[in-house]
């Protein structure tokens, strides 16, 4: 309804902006955000302003999502090459004169201290989606080889820092684009077979090698220690195995119904290390139990299902590949975090989306959600 001055009402001005939001996707994120705020209040009650900062980070991510959702996918495609080149250049800068903390060189000072590898989580899928879009209808084996090189360069630079967690996430995001672009199963099956055989060999022989102190040539010392700790955390229960052991104790003590909000003993007696960041899932499991975990996993599965649906219905190849890859980022984050806290994957420092404390990760999630919203809106505009 127009005002007396002939101007449109606030509702009419806001409606076009809100029309770009995907309702089911927003609902899934809302559920996860509520769970994140609830457990952050409990686990971070004696961490100063962790709860307030977490809520602020969520508002920042929501603002970023809102802005990015208004950007058409065609504009996002224009950012692919510059963002990728900038990200790789910053990774090279890190390798040459980066800042070292705790034995890892991951940061660079460009007026402010930043971690360039975070940029590549979205720059790589953007670049690969752009590459395949430009070659739509005439894909050859060589195009997949070039895509592999475009992926291998940043992954290699990130692993060299070393940063196994981020390199794994970038690898999954990039491989998702290559797979969704139509990579032949003949190229997919051999690495899978090698991976399965490698895991079998690892489980059978690695415990003996760990006990003998034998070094694996392809792994950094800290990476080998994480694998050894995963296979037998009791080797060093008060040291490297402490995180995994306490996480599993917290998950087990939650039972079916959980110990109740603010009632987790492992959490509030401070037995769980990093209980507001990487290991917050252990604190959540202790207080909300199996039923709470089923709710959380159901919300993640719904988000992933909705993201893949958006990808399937996207109007262009670029949009389909990008939406599929971004969705797999959410899958990788949640699967790897829950896996490492539960003791089925090595500890690699990956946060749980919308649950773990962390400003940088929340910004990346806001960007990813904005991209999905943008692609969903583009589909609706094409249909109308």
N, C-alpha and C positions, 0 to 999 in steps of 0.2 A: 504494500500500500504506500503510495507517495505521500510525502509531507505537504503541508500547506504551501511550502515554497517550491513545490514541483520537483523536489529531490527524492530519489528512491529511499525507502526505509532501510534501517540497518539490516533487517533480515534479508532484503533483496540484494543488498551489497555483499553480504557475507555468504549467501547461498552458493554463488558460482565457485567460491574458493573451497567450500566444504564439499561440493559435488565431486571433487577429484579424489575424495577419500574412499578407499575400499572398506566397507562396513565389516565384513568377516575378518579381514586382516587386522583392522583396528581393534576389534573385540578380543582377538587372541593376544595382541600386545597389551591391551588393558589388563587382562587376567594375569599375565606374567609380571607386569609392572606392580600390580597390587601384591602379588606374592613376594616380589623383590623388596618392596617397602616394608612389608610385614616382618620378614626375616632380618632385614637390615636393622630395624628398630630393636629387635631382640639381640642379635649377635653384636651389634655395634653400640650397645647402650653405654659402654665405658670407653669408647674410642673417640671421645671428644664430639666432634660435629659430623661423624660419619653419616648418620641418618639424614640430617639436613643437607649435607653435600650430595648425597645420593639422590635425594629428591630434586635438588637443583640440577644435577647432571641429567636427570630424566626430562626436566623441563627444557633444558638446552637441546637435548636430542629430539624432543617433540617439535621444537621450533625449527630445527634443521630439516626434519622430516616434512614439516608443513611447507617450507620454502622449496625444497627439492621436488616435492610432489607437483608443484605448479610448472616445473620445467619440462617441456615436451622431450620425449626420447631422442628426437632428432638433434636437439641442442646438446643432450648428454653425449651423443656420438661425436660431436665436434670437439669435446673435451678429451676424448680417448687418447689420441697421440700426444698432445702436450702434457697431459697428466702422467702418462707412462714415461715419457722422456725425462720429465722433471723428477719422478720417483727414482728412476735408475741412476740419474746424475747425482742425486742426493745419497744413494747407496754407495756410489763410488767415492763421494766425498767422505762418507763415514769410514770407508776402508782406508782412505789416505790420511785424514786428520780428524777422525771422529773422537768422541769423548768415551773413555773407558770407565765402566763402573762394575765392580764385583767380577772382574775378569772378562767382561763382555764389552765389545765396542759397538754400540747400537745407536748412539746419539750424535748429533752434530749441532753446532751453534751457528745459526744464521740470523743473529740478532736475538732470537729466542732459541732455547734448546728444544729440538724436536727429535722424534724417532721416525725416520723416513720409511721404515718397513711397514708402518701402519698404513701409509698411503697406498702401498702396492696391493693391499687386500681388495681394494676396489679398482685401482688403476689397471691391474692385470686382466681381470674379466672384462673391463671396458675395452681395453686394447684388443684382446682376442676376439671379442664380439664384433668390433669394428673391422678387424681383419677378415673374418668370415663373411660379414655383410658385403664387403667390397668384392668378394669372389663368389657370391651367391650364384648358383646355377652352373659354375664351371670349376668346382672343387677337384683338385688333383692330390695325389699323395704328397707332392712337394709342398702344397699349402699347409698340410698338417705338420710336415717337418719344420717349416718356418714357424708355425705356431708353437711347436715344441721348443724351438730356440728362444722365441720371445718369452716363454714361460721359464725356461731353464736359467736365463741370465739373472733375473731378480731373485729366484729361489736360491741359486748358488751364492749370490752375494749376501743374502740374509743368513744362510747356513754358515757362512764363513765368519759371521760376527762373534760368536755363534748364537743363533736364536732358533732352536728347533721348533718351538711352538708356532711362531709366526710363519716360518718357512713352510710348515705343514699346512697351515690355513691357506696361504697363498697358492701352494701346490694344488690343494683340493679345489679351490675356486677356479684356477686355470684349467685343470684337467676336466672339470665339469663342463666348461665351455667347449673344449675340444671334443669331449664325448657327445654332448648334445648336438654338435655341428655335424655329426655323422661319421665319426671315426669307426673304422671297421672292427668287428669283433675279433678278427684275426690279429689285430694289433693290441686288443684289450686283454684277451685270454692269456697269452704268454706271461705278461707281467704279474697277473693274478696268480698263475700257477707258481711262478718263482716266489711270490710273496708268501703263499701258503706253505711251500717247502721251506722257505726261510724261517717262518714262525715255528714250524715243526722242529727244525734243526736247533733253533734258539731254545725252545723249551727243553729239548732232550740234552743238549750239550752245554748250554751256557752256564747252568749251575756249577758244573765241574770246572769250567774255565774261570768262573768268578772266584771259586774257592782257591784255584791255583794262581790267581792274579794275572792271567794271560790277557794281553791287550789285543783288542780287535782293531785292525788297521784303519777301517773306514769310520770309526767313531771317536769323538773327543772323549777325554777321560771322564768328564762329568756325564756324558751321554751313556757311556758304558756303565757307570755307577748307577744311573737311573734304571737301566735294564736289569742289572743285578738286583737292585733293591725291589723292583717289581716282582721278580721271580721268587725272591726270598727276603721280605722286609725284616724278618727276625735276625738277619745277619748283623744288623746294626740298629737295634730297637730304640736306642736313645739318640741316634744320630740321623743318618740318611733315611732309615725306615720309619722314623717317628711319625711323619706326616701320614703315610699310608695306614699305619697301624691305628692311629687315633681316629682317622677318618672312618675306617671300617668298624671300629668300636662304636662310634657315634651313630652310624647308620644302623647297626645291629640293635643298639639299645633303644632305638625309636620304636621298634616293633611294628604292629599293624596300625595303631591309632596315634602313636607318638607320645612323647612325655608332656606335651602341652606348651602353649605359647609362653615364652620366658622361663620355661622349666627345664631346659636341657642342661644336664650336669656337665657333660663333656665341654659344652659351649661356654657355660658361665663360670666354670672352674678353670677355664683357659687351657684345656688340654688340646684343643684343636688349633693348630697353627694356621695363620692366614684365614681366620674364620669369617672375615668380611669380604675376602677377595676370592682367591682360587679355590678355597675349601669351604665356601659358604654352603655348598650342597650338603655337606656332612652336618652342618648346624641345622639346616632345614629338615633333613631326614630325621634327626634326633627329636625335633620338636613336633613334627607333623606326621612322622611315620610312613608306612607303606601307602596309606590312602593319600597322604599329601604328595608323595612321589608320583603316584598314578595321575593325580590332578596336574602336576607340573609337566610330566611327560605328555599327557594328553593335550595340554595347551601348546607345547612345542610341536607335537605332531600335527595339530590343527593349523598352526602357523605355516609349517612346511608344506602341508597339503594345499593350503590356500595359495602359497607362493608358486608351487608347481602348476596349479590350475591357471594362475595369471600368466605363467610362462606359456602354457599350451594354447591359451586364447590370444596371445599377443599378436599384433597385426604385422610385424616385420621380423625377419630373421634376427636382426640385431637385438630387438626387444625380447624375443624368445630366449636367445642365448644368455643375455644379461640377467633376465629375471630368473632363469633356471640356476645360473651360477650364484647369484645373490642368495637364493633360497638355500643352496647347498652350503653357503657360509654359515647360516643359522644352524643347519644340521651339524656341521663340523664343530662349531663352538660348543653346542649342547652335548653332543655325543662324546667328544674328547674330554670335556670337563667332568661329566658324570662318570665316564670310564676311568679317569685317573683317580678321582676321589674314591671310587668303589674298589680300586686295586686291580682293574683289568687292563689298564693302559699305564705307560710310564708318566710320571709327573712332568708336564711340559709347560706349565704356566699359562693355561688358556682359561679366560673367565667364562662364567655362565651368563649368557645374554639376559640383560635386564635384572639379573639377580645380584651378580657380583659388583662390588664397588670398583669404580674406575672411570675417570672422565674421558680418556682417549677412546677406550673401547665403546663407551656409550655414544660418542660422536659418530664413530664408524657405523654403529647399529642404526643411528638416526638417518645417516646418509643412505644406508642399504634399504631401510623401510621407505624412505622418500622415493628411491628409484623404483621400488615395487609399486608404490602408489601412482607414480607417474605413468608407468606402463599400463596399469589397470585402467587409468583414466583415458589413456590414448585408445585403448580397445573400445571403451564406451563411446568415445567421440567418433570413431570409425563406424561403429554400428548405427549411431544416430544420423 
